[in-house]
Amino acid sequence: MAGRSPGARACLPAGLLRRETRGNRQVYSANTSGLIFVELASILRKTSAMADGSDAQIDLRVEGNDGR
């Protein structure tokens, strides 16, 4: 997630996102150890498939702790 997003910063205290500094950039990623990550990922998959009218699956890969 790039750019300065007030929404992203609001999700940090809730534990939904992690923030990492890489050089002069702030990189946000999903907090996969968060309590509601699995449910949010499921909702995203379902609503994205409905939006494009297909049964396509979204690939929500779980990143390691190093952010790669």
CHARMM-style PDB file with segment names, atoms N, HN, CA, C and O in Angstrom:
ATOM      1  N   MET     1       0.865  -1.146   0.000  1.00  0.00      PROA
ATOM      2  CA  MET     1       0.000   0.000   0.000  1.00  0.00      PROA
ATOM      3  C   MET     1       0.919   1.219   0.000  1.00  0.00      PROA
ATOM      4  O   MET     1       1.703   1.411   0.930  1.00  0.00      PROA
ATOM      5  N   ALA     2       0.825   2.007  -1.004  1.00  0.00      PROA
ATOM      6  HN  ALA     2       0.189   1.851  -1.759  1.00  0.00      PROA
ATOM      7  CA  ALA     2       1.713   3.152  -1.123  1.00  0.00      PROA
ATOM      8  C   ALA     2       0.960   4.443  -0.872  1.00  0.00      PROA
ATOM      9  O   ALA     2      -0.271   4.477  -0.867  1.00  0.00      PROA
ATOM     10  N   GLY     3       1.720   5.501  -0.664  1.00  0.00      PROA
ATOM     11  HN  GLY     3       2.720   5.474  -0.668  1.00  0.00      PROA
ATOM     12  CA  GLY     3       1.117   6.814  -0.506  1.00  0.00      PROA
ATOM     13  C   GLY     3       0.752   7.120   0.926  1.00  0.00      PROA
ATOM     14  O   GLY     3       0.925   6.296   1.824  1.00  0.00      PROA
ATOM     15  N   ARG     4       0.247   8.310   1.118  1.00  0.00      PROA
ATOM     16  HN  ARG     4       0.106   8.980   0.389  1.00  0.00      PROA
ATOM     17  CA  ARG     4      -0.146   8.753   2.462  1.00  0.00      PROA
ATOM     18  C   ARG     4      -1.639   8.559   2.620  1.00  0.00      PROA
ATOM     19  O   ARG     4      -2.436   9.371   2.149  1.00  0.00      PROA
ATOM     20  N   SER     5      -2.002   7.510   3.267  1.00  0.00      PROA
ATOM     21  HN  SER     5      -1.354   6.851   3.650  1.00  0.00      PROA
ATOM     22  CA  SER     5      -3.407   7.165   3.401  1.00  0.00      PROA
ATOM     23  C   SER     5      -3.852   7.318   4.845  1.00  0.00      PROA
ATOM     24  O   SER     5      -3.379   6.588   5.715  1.00  0.00      PROA
ATOM     25  N   PRO     6      -4.766   8.265   5.118  1.00  0.00      PROA
ATOM     26  CA  PRO     6      -5.286   8.374   6.487  1.00  0.00      PROA
ATOM     27  C   PRO     6      -5.974   7.093   6.920  1.00  0.00      PROA
ATOM     28  O   PRO     6      -5.950   6.740   8.099  1.00  0.00      PROA
ATOM     29  N   GLY     7      -6.587   6.397   5.976  1.00  0.00      PROA
ATOM     30  HN  GLY     7      -6.606   6.683   5.018  1.00  0.00      PROA
ATOM     31  CA  GLY     7      -7.250   5.132   6.298  1.00  0.00      PROA
ATOM     32  C   GLY     7      -6.270   4.083   6.770  1.00  0.00      PROA
ATOM     33  O   GLY     7      -6.540   3.345   7.717  1.00  0.00      PROA
ATOM     34  N   ALA     8      -5.131   4.022   6.105  1.00  0.00      PROA
ATOM     35  HN  ALA     8      -4.912   4.622   5.335  1.00  0.00      PROA
ATOM     36  CA  ALA     8      -4.110   3.048   6.503  1.00  0.00      PROA
ATOM     37  C   ALA     8      -3.590   3.360   7.896  1.00  0.00      PROA
ATOM     38  O   ALA     8      -3.422   2.459   8.718  1.00  0.00      PROA
ATOM     39  N   ARG     9      -3.337   4.624   8.162  1.00  0.00      PROA
ATOM     40  HN  ARG     9      -3.473   5.356   7.494  1.00  0.00      PROA
ATOM     41  CA  ARG     9      -2.847   5.006   9.498  1.00  0.00      PROA
ATOM     42  C   ARG     9      -3.896   4.713  10.567  1.00  0.00      PROA
ATOM     43  O   ARG     9      -3.542   4.387  11.700  1.00  0.00      PROA
ATOM     44  N   ALA    10      -5.162   4.822  10.230  1.00  0.00      PROA
ATOM     45  HN  ALA    10      -5.449   5.086   9.310  1.00  0.00      PROA
ATOM     46  CA  ALA    10      -6.222   4.526  11.197  1.00  0.00      PROA
ATOM     47  C   ALA    10      -6.299   3.033  11.506  1.00  0.00      PROA
ATOM     48  O   ALA    10      -6.736   2.648  12.590  1.00  0.00      PROA
ATOM     49  N   CYS    11      -5.883   2.202  10.576  1.00  0.00      PROA
ATOM     50  HN  CYS    11      -5.528   2.515   9.695  1.00  0.00      PROA
ATOM     51  CA  CYS    11      -5.937   0.755  10.783  1.00  0.00      PROA
ATOM     52  C   CYS    11      -4.789   0.234  11.644  1.00  0.00      PROA
ATOM     53  O   CYS    11      -4.872  -0.876  12.169  1.00  0.00      PROA
ATOM     54  N   LEU    12      -3.726   1.012  11.796  1.00  0.00      PROA
ATOM     55  HN  LEU    12      -3.659   1.914  11.369  1.00  0.00      PROA
ATOM     56  CA  LEU    12      -2.589   0.577  12.607  1.00  0.00      PROA
ATOM     57  C   LEU    12      -2.967   0.336  14.065  1.00  0.00      PROA
ATOM     58  O   LEU    12      -2.694  -0.744  14.589  1.00  0.00      PROA
ATOM     59  N   PRO    13      -3.589   1.310  14.739  1.00  0.00      PROA
ATOM     60  CA  PRO    13      -3.933   1.076  16.154  1.00  0.00      PROA
ATOM     61  C   PRO    13      -4.914  -0.082  16.338  1.00  0.00      PROA
ATOM     62  O   PRO    13      -4.935  -0.718  17.392  1.00  0.00      PROA
ATOM     63  N   ALA    14      -5.719  -0.354  15.323  1.00  0.00      PROA
ATOM     64  HN  ALA    14      -5.701   0.162  14.467  1.00  0.00      PROA
ATOM     65  CA  ALA    14      -6.689  -1.450  15.415  1.00  0.00      PROA
ATOM     66  C   ALA    14      -6.021  -2.804  15.220  1.00  0.00      PROA
ATOM     67  O   ALA    14      -6.646  -3.840  15.447  1.00  0.00      PROA
ATOM     68  N   GLY    15      -4.758  -2.809  14.803  1.00  0.00      PROA
ATOM     69  HN  GLY    15      -4.250  -1.967  14.619  1.00  0.00      PROA
ATOM     70  CA  GLY    15      -4.040  -4.063  14.608  1.00  0.00      PROA
ATOM     71  C   GLY    15      -4.298  -4.723  13.274  1.00  0.00      PROA
ATOM     72  O   GLY    15      -3.936  -5.884  13.085  1.00  0.00      PROA
ATOM     73  N   LEU    16      -4.918  -4.013  12.338  1.00  0.00      PROA
ATOM     74  HN  LEU    16      -5.212  -3.070  12.492  1.00  0.00      PROA
ATOM     75  CA  LEU    16      -5.220  -4.595  11.035  1.00  0.00      PROA
ATOM     76  C   LEU    16      -4.035  -4.541  10.084  1.00  0.00      PROA
ATOM     77  O   LEU    16      -3.912  -5.382   9.193  1.00  0.00      PROA
ATOM     78  N   LEU    17      -3.163  -3.557  10.269  1.00  0.00      PROA
ATOM     79  HN  LEU    17      -3.263  -2.874  10.993  1.00  0.00      PROA
ATOM     80  CA  LEU    17      -2.014  -3.381   9.386  1.00  0.00      PROA
ATOM     81  C   LEU    17      -0.725  -3.311  10.187  1.00  0.00      PROA
ATOM     82  O   LEU    17      -0.709  -2.992  11.376  1.00  0.00      PROA
ATOM     83  N   ARG    18       0.367  -3.627   9.474  1.00  0.00      PROA
ATOM     84  HN  ARG    18       0.354  -3.886   8.508  1.00  0.00      PROA
ATOM     85  CA  ARG    18       1.712  -3.419  10.002  1.00  0.00      PROA
ATOM     86  C   ARG    18       2.366  -2.343   9.167  1.00  0.00      PROA
ATOM     87  O   ARG    18       2.065  -2.205   7.981  1.00  0.00      PROA
ATOM     88  N   ARG    19       3.257  -1.581   9.772  1.00  0.00      PROA
ATOM     89  HN  ARG    19       3.501  -1.693  10.736  1.00  0.00      PROA
ATOM     90  CA  ARG    19       3.987  -0.550   9.037  1.00  0.00      PROA
ATOM     91  C   ARG    19       5.472  -0.820   9.199  1.00  0.00      PROA
ATOM     92  O   ARG    19       5.954  -1.101  10.296  1.00  0.00      PROA
ATOM     93  N   GLU    20       6.183  -0.728   8.091  1.00  0.00      PROA
ATOM     94  HN  GLU    20       5.792  -0.499   7.200  1.00  0.00      PROA
ATOM     95  CA  GLU    20       7.623  -0.962   8.086  1.00  0.00      PROA
ATOM     96  C   GLU    20       8.286   0.170   7.317  1.00  0.00      PROA
ATOM     97  O   GLU    20       7.775   0.601   6.283  1.00  0.00      PROA
ATOM     98  N   THR    21       9.398   0.647   7.805  1.00  0.00      PROA
ATOM     99  HN  THR    21       9.813   0.297   8.645  1.00  0.00      PROA
ATOM    100  CA  THR    21      10.146   1.677   7.106  1.00  0.00      PROA
ATOM    101  C   THR    21      11.179   1.011   6.215  1.00  0.00      PROA
ATOM    102  O   THR    21      11.987   0.204   6.675  1.00  0.00      PROA
ATOM    103  N   ARG    22      11.143   1.360   4.929  1.00  0.00      PROA
ATOM    104  HN  ARG    22      10.486   2.016   4.556  1.00  0.00      PROA
ATOM    105  CA  ARG    22      12.136   0.882   3.956  1.00  0.00      PROA
ATOM    106  C   ARG    22      12.753   2.107   3.303  1.00  0.00      PROA
ATOM    107  O   ARG    22      12.168   2.725   2.413  1.00  0.00      PROA
ATOM    108  N   GLY    23      13.931   2.438   3.761  1.00  0.00      PROA
ATOM    109  HN  GLY    23      14.407   1.937   4.484  1.00  0.00      PROA
ATOM    110  CA  GLY    23      14.558   3.657   3.258  1.00  0.00      PROA
ATOM    111  C   GLY    23      13.750   4.853   3.725  1.00  0.00      PROA
ATOM    112  O   GLY    23      13.536   5.043   4.923  1.00  0.00      PROA
ATOM    113  N   ASN    24      13.300   5.663   2.765  1.00  0.00      PROA
ATOM    114  HN  ASN    24      13.473   5.509   1.793  1.00  0.00      PROA
ATOM    115  CA  ASN    24      12.493   6.834   3.125  1.00  0.00      PROA
ATOM    116  C   ASN    24      11.001   6.593   2.890  1.00  0.00      PROA
ATOM    117  O   ASN    24      10.222   7.544   2.818  1.00  0.00      PROA
ATOM    118  N   ARG    25      10.605   5.331   2.771  1.00  0.00      PROA
ATOM    119  HN  ARG    25      11.237   4.558   2.829  1.00  0.00      PROA
ATOM    120  CA  ARG    25       9.197   4.995   2.516  1.00  0.00      PROA
ATOM    121  C   ARG    25       8.600   4.217   3.673  1.00  0.00      PROA
ATOM    122  O   ARG    25       9.299   3.479   4.369  1.00  0.00      PROA
ATOM    123  N   GLN    26       7.309   4.387   3.868  1.00  0.00      PROA
ATOM    124  HN  GLN    26       6.742   4.986   3.303  1.00  0.00      PROA
ATOM    125  CA  GLN    26       6.553   3.595   4.825  1.00  0.00      PROA
ATOM    126  C   GLN    26       5.773   2.551   4.031  1.00  0.00      PROA
ATOM    127  O   GLN    26       5.015   2.901   3.125  1.00  0.00      PROA
ATOM    128  N   VAL    27       5.951   1.289   4.359  1.00  0.00      PROA
ATOM    129  HN  VAL    27       6.566   1.005   5.094  1.00  0.00      PROA
ATOM    130  CA  VAL    27       5.285   0.199   3.646  1.00  0.00      PROA
ATOM    131  C   VAL    27       4.278  -0.441   4.598  1.00  0.00      PROA
ATOM    132  O   VAL    27       4.629  -0.849   5.704  1.00  0.00      PROA
ATOM    133  N   TYR    28       3.033  -0.524   4.161  1.00  0.00      PROA
ATOM    134  HN  TYR    28       2.748  -0.192   3.262  1.00  0.00      PROA
ATOM    135  CA  TYR    28       1.966  -1.116   4.960  1.00  0.00      PROA
ATOM    136  C   TYR    28       1.640  -2.498   4.409  1.00  0.00      PROA
ATOM    137  O   TYR    28       1.633  -2.706   3.196  1.00  0.00      PROA
ATOM    138  N   SER    29       1.370  -3.436   5.303  1.00  0.00      PROA
ATOM    139  HN  SER    29       1.376  -3.267   6.289  1.00  0.00      PROA
ATOM    140  CA  SER    29       0.947  -4.776   4.893  1.00  0.00      PROA
ATOM    141  C   SER    29      -0.065  -5.286   5.912  1.00  0.00      PROA
ATOM    142  O   SER    29      -0.162  -4.776   7.029  1.00  0.00      PROA
ATOM    143  N   ALA    30      -0.804  -6.287   5.507  1.00  0.00      PROA
ATOM    144  HN  ALA    30      -0.726  -6.701   4.600  1.00  0.00      PROA
ATOM    145  CA  ALA    30      -1.814  -6.866   6.389  1.00  0.00      PROA
ATOM    146  C   ALA    30      -1.139  -7.526   7.583  1.00  0.00      PROA
ATOM    147  O   ALA    30      -0.111  -8.187   7.435  1.00  0.00      PROA
ATOM    148  N   ASN    31      -1.710  -7.349   8.746  1.00  0.00      PROA
ATOM    149  HN  ASN    31      -2.545  -6.812   8.865  1.00  0.00      PROA
ATOM    150  CA  ASN    31      -1.243  -8.031   9.939  1.00  0.00      PROA
ATOM    151  C   ASN    31      -1.919  -9.393   9.964  1.00  0.00      PROA
ATOM    152  O   ASN    31      -3.041  -9.534  10.450  1.00  0.00      PROA
ATOM    153  N   THR    32      -1.225 -10.389   9.438  1.00  0.00      PROA
ATOM    154  HN  THR    32      -0.313 -10.275   9.043  1.00  0.00      PROA
ATOM    155  CA  THR    32      -1.817 -11.718   9.295  1.00  0.00      PROA
ATOM    156  C   THR    32      -2.015 -12.430  10.623  1.00  0.00      PROA
ATOM    157  O   THR    32      -2.710 -13.444  10.683  1.00  0.00      PROA
ATOM    158  N   SER    33      -1.418 -11.917  11.679  1.00  0.00      PROA
ATOM    159  HN  SER    33      -0.854 -11.093  11.631  1.00  0.00      PROA
ATOM    160  CA  SER    33      -1.640 -12.520  12.990  1.00  0.00      PROA
ATOM    161  C   SER    33      -2.767 -11.817  13.742  1.00  0.00      PROA
ATOM    162  O   SER    33      -3.082 -12.174  14.877  1.00  0.00      PROA
ATOM    163  N   GLY    34      -3.369 -10.820  13.106  1.00  0.00      PROA
ATOM    164  HN  GLY    34      -3.113 -10.530  12.184  1.00  0.00      PROA
ATOM    165  CA  GLY    34      -4.490 -10.110  13.712  1.00  0.00      PROA
ATOM    166  C   GLY    34      -5.685 -11.031  13.908  1.00  0.00      PROA
ATOM    167  O   GLY    34      -5.845 -12.021  13.195  1.00  0.00      PROA
ATOM    168  N   LEU    35      -6.508 -10.697  14.871  1.00  0.00      PROA
ATOM    169  HN  LEU    35      -6.378  -9.892  15.450  1.00  0.00      PROA
ATOM    170  CA  LEU    35      -7.631 -11.562  15.235  1.00  0.00      PROA
ATOM    171  C   LEU    35      -8.654 -11.732  14.126  1.00  0.00      PROA
ATOM    172  O   LEU    35      -9.295 -12.779  14.044  1.00  0.00      PROA
ATOM    173  N   ILE    36      -8.827 -10.721  13.261  1.00  0.00      PROA
ATOM    174  HN  ILE    36      -8.306  -9.870  13.327  1.00  0.00      PROA
ATOM    175  CA  ILE    36      -9.880 -10.823  12.257  1.00  0.00      PROA
ATOM    176  C   ILE    36      -9.343 -10.922  10.830  1.00  0.00      PROA
ATOM    177  O   ILE    36     -10.102 -10.748   9.878  1.00  0.00      PROA
ATOM    178  N   PHE    37      -8.041 -11.200  10.665  1.00  0.00      PROA
ATOM    179  HN  PHE    37      -7.424 -11.341  11.439  1.00  0.00      PROA
ATOM    180  CA  PHE    37      -7.463 -11.268   9.327  1.00  0.00      PROA
ATOM    181  C   PHE    37      -8.171 -12.296   8.445  1.00  0.00      PROA
ATOM    182  O   PHE    37      -8.518 -11.993   7.304  1.00  0.00      PROA
ATOM    183  N   VAL    38      -8.385 -13.482   8.950  1.00  0.00      PROA
ATOM    184  HN  VAL    38      -8.104 -13.729   9.877  1.00  0.00      PROA
ATOM    185  CA  VAL    38      -8.997 -14.554   8.149  1.00  0.00      PROA
ATOM    186  C   VAL    38     -10.382 -14.137   7.670  1.00  0.00      PROA
ATOM    187  O   VAL    38     -10.735 -14.360   6.512  1.00  0.00      PROA
ATOM    188  N   GLU    39     -11.165 -13.532   8.556  1.00  0.00      PROA
ATOM    189  HN  GLU    39     -10.879 -13.350   9.497  1.00  0.00      PROA
ATOM    190  CA  GLU    39     -12.518 -13.109   8.186  1.00  0.00      PROA
ATOM    191  C   GLU    39     -12.485 -11.979   7.162  1.00  0.00      PROA
ATOM    192  O   GLU    39     -13.253 -11.996   6.200  1.00  0.00      PROA
ATOM    193  N   LEU    40     -11.602 -10.995   7.356  1.00  0.00      PROA
ATOM    194  HN  LEU    40     -10.978 -10.981   8.138  1.00  0.00      PROA
ATOM    195  CA  LEU    40     -11.490  -9.895   6.385  1.00  0.00      PROA
ATOM    196  C   LEU    40     -11.035 -10.397   5.018  1.00  0.00      PROA
ATOM    197  O   LEU    40     -11.535  -9.938   3.991  1.00  0.00      PROA
ATOM    198  N   ALA    41     -10.099 -11.328   4.999  1.00  0.00      PROA
ATOM    199  HN  ALA    41      -9.693 -11.701   5.834  1.00  0.00      PROA
ATOM    200  CA  ALA    41      -9.637 -11.904   3.734  1.00  0.00      PROA
ATOM    201  C   ALA    41     -10.775 -12.627   3.021  1.00  0.00      PROA
ATOM    202  O   ALA    41     -10.905 -12.537   1.801  1.00  0.00      PROA
ATOM    203  N   SER    42     -11.593 -13.341   3.780  1.00  0.00      PROA
ATOM    204  HN  SER    42     -11.488 -13.415   4.771  1.00  0.00      PROA
ATOM    205  CA  SER    42     -12.740 -14.042   3.207  1.00  0.00      PROA
ATOM    206  C   SER    42     -13.752 -13.066   2.608  1.00  0.00      PROA
ATOM    207  O   SER    42     -14.271 -13.294   1.516  1.00  0.00      PROA
ATOM    208  N   ILE    43     -14.026 -11.983   3.326  1.00  0.00      PROA
ATOM    209  HN  ILE    43     -13.604 -11.797   4.213  1.00  0.00      PROA
ATOM    210  CA  ILE    43     -14.954 -10.962   2.820  1.00  0.00      PROA
ATOM    211  C   ILE    43     -14.418 -10.340   1.546  1.00  0.00      PROA
ATOM    212  O   ILE    43     -15.167 -10.134   0.592  1.00  0.00      PROA
ATOM    213  N   LEU    44     -13.121 -10.036   1.520  1.00  0.00      PROA
ATOM    214  HN  LEU    44     -12.512 -10.203   2.296  1.00  0.00      PROA
ATOM    215  CA  LEU    44     -12.508  -9.447   0.333  1.00  0.00      PROA
ATOM    216  C   LEU    44     -12.616 -10.379  -0.870  1.00  0.00      PROA
ATOM    217  O   LEU    44     -12.947  -9.941  -1.972  1.00  0.00      PROA
ATOM    218  N   ARG    45     -12.340 -11.654  -0.659  1.00  0.00      PROA
ATOM    219  HN  ARG    45     -12.071 -12.009   0.237  1.00  0.00      PROA
ATOM    220  CA  ARG    45     -12.450 -12.627  -1.765  1.00  0.00      PROA
ATOM    221  C   ARG    45     -13.879 -12.663  -2.306  1.00  0.00      PROA
ATOM    222  O   ARG    45     -14.084 -12.638  -3.520  1.00  0.00      PROA
ATOM    223  N   LYS    46     -14.857 -12.722  -1.419  1.00  0.00      PROA
ATOM    224  HN  LYS    46     -14.691 -12.742  -0.433  1.00  0.00      PROA
ATOM    225  CA  LYS    46     -16.255 -12.826  -1.841  1.00  0.00      PROA
ATOM    226  C   LYS    46     -16.723 -11.570  -2.570  1.00  0.00      PROA
ATOM    227  O   LYS    46     -17.343 -11.666  -3.629  1.00  0.00      PROA
ATOM    228  N   THR    47     -16.436 -10.407  -2.023  1.00  0.00      PROA
ATOM    229  HN  THR    47     -15.932 -10.328  -1.163  1.00  0.00      PROA
ATOM    230  CA  THR    47     -16.925  -9.176  -2.645  1.00  0.00      PROA
ATOM    231  C   THR    47     -16.189  -8.871  -3.942  1.00  0.00      PROA
ATOM    232  O   THR    47     -16.784  -8.307  -4.860  1.00  0.00      PROA
ATOM    233  N   SER    48     -14.928  -9.221  -4.043  1.00  0.00      PROA
ATOM    234  HN  SER    48     -14.444  -9.678  -3.297  1.00  0.00      PROA
ATOM    235  CA  SER    48     -14.187  -8.995  -5.286  1.00  0.00      PROA
ATOM    236  C   SER    48     -14.707  -9.882  -6.407  1.00  0.00      PROA
ATOM    237  O   SER    48     -14.799  -9.444  -7.554  1.00  0.00      PROA
ATOM    238  N   ALA    49     -15.044 -11.108  -6.088  1.00  0.00      PROA
ATOM    239  HN  ALA    49     -14.969 -11.464  -5.157  1.00  0.00      PROA
ATOM    240  CA  ALA    49     -15.590 -12.016  -7.092  1.00  0.00      PROA
ATOM    241  C   ALA    49     -16.963 -11.528  -7.556  1.00  0.00      PROA
ATOM    242  O   ALA    49     -17.292 -11.645  -8.737  1.00  0.00      PROA
ATOM    243  N   MET    50     -17.766 -10.984  -6.641  1.00  0.00      PROA
ATOM    244  HN  MET    50     -17.499 -10.889  -5.682  1.00  0.00      PROA
ATOM    245  CA  MET    50     -19.080 -10.471  -7.020  1.00  0.00      PROA
ATOM    246  C   MET    50     -18.944  -9.228  -7.898  1.00  0.00      PROA
ATOM    247  O   MET    50     -19.733  -9.034  -8.823  1.00  0.00      PROA
ATOM    248  N   ALA    51     -17.959  -8.395  -7.616  1.00  0.00      PROA
ATOM    249  HN  ALA    51     -17.319  -8.553  -6.865  1.00  0.00      PROA
ATOM    250  CA  ALA    51     -17.796  -7.144  -8.357  1.00  0.00      PROA
ATOM    251  C   ALA    51     -17.462  -7.381  -9.821  1.00  0.00      PROA
ATOM    252  O   ALA    51     -17.933  -6.649 -10.691  1.00  0.00      PROA
ATOM    253  N   ASP    52     -16.652  -8.399 -10.101  1.00  0.00      PROA
ATOM    254  HN  ASP    52     -16.269  -8.994  -9.394  1.00  0.00      PROA
ATOM    255  CA  ASP    52     -16.296  -8.636 -11.501  1.00  0.00      PROA
ATOM    256  C   ASP    52     -17.171  -9.709 -12.147  1.00  0.00      PROA
ATOM    257  O   ASP    52     -16.984 -10.035 -13.319  1.00  0.00      PROA
ATOM    258  N   GLY    53     -18.123 -10.260 -11.395  1.00  0.00      PROA
ATOM    259  HN  GLY    53     -18.276  -9.995 -10.442  1.00  0.00      PROA
ATOM    260  CA  GLY    53     -19.071 -11.220 -11.943  1.00  0.00      PROA
ATOM    261  C   GLY    53     -18.478 -12.578 -12.256  1.00  0.00      PROA
ATOM    262  O   GLY    53     -19.048 -13.344 -13.034  1.00  0.00      PROA
ATOM    263  N   SER    54     -17.345 -12.880 -11.662  1.00  0.00      PROA
ATOM    264  HN  SER    54     -16.882 -12.258 -11.031  1.00  0.00      PROA
ATOM    265  CA  SER    54     -16.715 -14.168 -11.935  1.00  0.00      PROA
ATOM    266  C   SER    54     -16.541 -14.947 -10.649  1.00  0.00      PROA
ATOM    267  O   SER    54     -16.826 -14.464  -9.554  1.00  0.00      PROA
ATOM    268  N   ASP    55     -16.066 -16.161 -10.818  1.00  0.00      PROA
ATOM    269  HN  ASP    55     -15.835 -16.554 -11.708  1.00  0.00      PROA
ATOM    270  CA  ASP    55     -15.740 -16.991  -9.661  1.00  0.00      PROA
ATOM    271  C   ASP    55     -14.242 -16.945  -9.389  1.00  0.00      PROA
ATOM    272  O   ASP    55     -13.710 -17.802  -8.683  1.00  0.00      PROA
ATOM    273  N   ALA    56     -13.559 -15.943  -9.948  1.00  0.00      PROA
ATOM    274  HN  ALA    56     -13.991 -15.247 -10.522  1.00  0.00      PROA
ATOM    275  CA  ALA    56     -12.112 -15.824  -9.784  1.00  0.00      PROA
ATOM    276  C   ALA    56     -11.752 -15.657  -8.321  1.00  0.00      PROA
ATOM    277  O   ALA    56     -12.456 -14.989  -7.564  1.00  0.00      PROA
ATOM    278  N   GLN    57     -10.671 -16.261  -7.944  1.00  0.00      PROA
ATOM    279  HN  GLN    57     -10.100 -16.804  -8.559  1.00  0.00      PROA
ATOM    280  CA  GLN    57     -10.181 -16.168  -6.580  1.00  0.00      PROA
ATOM    281  C   GLN    57      -9.075 -15.123  -6.496  1.00  0.00      PROA
ATOM    282  O   GLN    57      -8.257 -14.999  -7.407  1.00  0.00      PROA
ATOM    283  N   ILE    58      -9.057 -14.393  -5.427  1.00  0.00      PROA
ATOM    284  HN  ILE    58      -9.722 -14.493  -4.687  1.00  0.00      PROA
ATOM    285  CA  ILE    58      -7.985 -13.437  -5.166  1.00  0.00      PROA
ATOM    286  C   ILE    58      -6.902 -14.162  -4.388  1.00  0.00      PROA
ATOM    287  O   ILE    58      -7.185 -14.897  -3.442  1.00  0.00      PROA
ATOM    288  N   ASP    59      -5.682 -13.951  -4.788  1.00  0.00      PROA
ATOM    289  HN  ASP    59      -5.452 -13.353  -5.557  1.00  0.00      PROA
ATOM    290  CA  ASP    59      -4.557 -14.574  -4.118  1.00  0.00      PROA
ATOM    291  C   ASP    59      -4.107 -13.676  -2.976  1.00  0.00      PROA
ATOM    292  O   ASP    59      -3.437 -12.670  -3.209  1.00  0.00      PROA
ATOM    293  N   LEU    60      -4.463 -14.025  -1.755  1.00  0.00      PROA
ATOM    294  HN  LEU    60      -5.007 -14.842  -1.566  1.00  0.00      PROA
ATOM    295  CA  LEU    60      -4.033 -13.269  -0.578  1.00  0.00      PROA
ATOM    296  C   LEU    60      -2.939 -14.068   0.101  1.00  0.00      PROA
ATOM    297  O   LEU    60      -3.191 -14.859   1.009  1.00  0.00      PROA
ATOM    298  N   ARG    61      -1.736 -13.849  -0.353  1.00  0.00      PROA
ATOM    299  HN  ARG    61      -1.531 -13.207  -1.092  1.00  0.00      PROA
ATOM    300  CA  ARG    61      -0.610 -14.583   0.201  1.00  0.00      PROA
ATOM    301  C   ARG    61      -0.251 -14.011   1.555  1.00  0.00      PROA
ATOM    302  O   ARG    61      -0.284 -12.799   1.772  1.00  0.00      PROA
ATOM    303  N   VAL    62       0.084 -14.886   2.438  1.00  0.00      PROA
ATOM    304  HN  VAL    62       0.112 -15.870   2.262  1.00  0.00      PROA
ATOM    305  CA  VAL    62       0.517 -14.473   3.758  1.00  0.00      PROA
ATOM    306  C   VAL    62       2.023 -14.265   3.695  1.00  0.00      PROA
ATOM    307  O   VAL    62       2.786 -15.190   3.417  1.00  0.00      PROA
ATOM    308  N   GLU    63       2.436 -13.017   3.962  1.00  0.00      PROA
ATOM    309  HN  GLU    63       1.817 -12.265   4.188  1.00  0.00      PROA
ATOM    310  CA  GLU    63       3.845 -12.685   3.919  1.00  0.00      PROA
ATOM    311  C   GLU    63       4.513 -13.085   5.229  1.00  0.00      PROA
ATOM    312  O   GLU    63       3.880 -13.152   6.283  1.00  0.00      PROA
ATOM    313  N   GLY    64       5.799 -13.346   5.127  1.00  0.00      PROA
ATOM    314  HN  GLY    64       6.313 -13.292   4.272  1.00  0.00      PROA
ATOM    315  CA  GLY    64       6.572 -13.614   6.329  1.00  0.00      PROA
ATOM    316  C   GLY    64       6.779 -12.358   7.130  1.00  0.00      PROA
ATOM    317  O   GLY    64       6.435 -11.265   6.680  1.00  0.00      PROA
ATOM    318  N   ASN    65       7.327 -12.497   8.285  1.00  0.00      PROA
ATOM    319  HN  ASN    65       7.607 -13.385   8.650  1.00  0.00      PROA
ATOM    320  CA  ASN    65       7.553 -11.345   9.157  1.00  0.00      PROA
ATOM    321  C   ASN    65       8.521 -10.332   8.580  1.00  0.00      PROA
ATOM    322  O   ASN    65       8.555  -9.183   9.021  1.00  0.00      PROA
ATOM    323  N   ASP    66       9.311 -10.747   7.592  1.00  0.00      PROA
ATOM    324  HN  ASP    66       9.283 -11.680   7.234  1.00  0.00      PROA
ATOM    325  CA  ASP    66      10.267  -9.817   6.999  1.00  0.00      PROA
ATOM    326  C   ASP    66       9.646  -8.966   5.920  1.00  0.00      PROA
ATOM    327  O   ASP    66      10.335  -8.129   5.337  1.00  0.00      PROA
ATOM    328  N   GLY    67       8.347  -9.148   5.624  1.00  0.00      PROA
ATOM    329  HN  GLY    67       7.787  -9.828   6.098  1.00  0.00      PROA
ATOM    330  CA  GLY    67       7.633  -8.316   4.648  1.00  0.00      PROA
ATOM    331  C   GLY    67       7.848  -8.701   3.216  1.00  0.00      PROA
ATOM    332  O   GLY    67       7.439  -7.964   2.320  1.00  0.00      PROA
ATOM    333  N   ARG    68       8.478  -9.834   2.960  1.00  0.00      PROA
ATOM    334  HN  ARG    68       8.810 -10.433   3.688  1.00  0.00      PROA
ATOM    335  CA  ARG    68       8.711 -10.268   1.567  1.00  0.00      PROA
ATOM    336  C   ARG    68       7.650 -11.230   1.121  1.00  0.00      PROA
ATOM    337  OT1 ARG    68       7.681 -11.700  -0.016  1.00  0.00      PROA
TER     338      ARG     68
END
